[in-house]
Amino acid sequence: MLTSHWTQSNAARFPILNCIALDYLPVQGSSVPCECVFSDAGLTNTKCHAHLFPENFDAIQTVKGHYKKEQCQRQHLIAAQ
């Protein structure tokens, strides 16, 4: 990545600029992934599931996230064949 190369080679020359770059460059340019997470959580946390413990809710969301990621990877593999 160009940014990584720049920060490695110029960090000593521009220490403040390097810190600023490391703070702000990793920020996502879109809120879509975050909105998807909240939307997905809203589907899990319905009135009939409101009695879930926070630990169980976290576990369900984690499993759902892994499942969706694997499903997307499978679709990419099938499309590449």
Secondary structure, 3 states (H helix, E strand, C coil): CHHHHHHHHHCCCCHHHHHHHHHHCCCCCCCHHHHHHHHHHHHHCCHHHCCCCHHHHHHHHHHHHHHHHHHHHHHHHHHHC
